[in-house]
């Protein structure tokens, strides 16, 4: 499993933004404006990112 230390920014309107490294974006094969599903597993304390 790939790991990365990212950042979370809370936006003024209540939403948020997750920032990840360029290496992880390349590994996930994401491009600008791709849609992703982000799931949080409370039991494991992990985020799962899936490209839609």
Residue pairs with C-beta under 8 A, 6 or more apart in sequence:
2 24
2 27
4 20
4 21
4 23
4 24
5 21
6 18
6 19
6 20
6 21
6 24
7 18
7 19
8 16
8 17
8 18
8 19
9 16
9 17
9 18
9 19
10 16
11 17
18 38
28 36
28 49
28 51
29 51
30 36
30 51
34 51
34 52
35 51
35 52
36 49
36 50
36 51
36 52
37 49
37 50
37 51
37 52
38 47
38 48
38 49
39 47
39 48
39 50
40 46
40 47
40 48
41 47
41 48
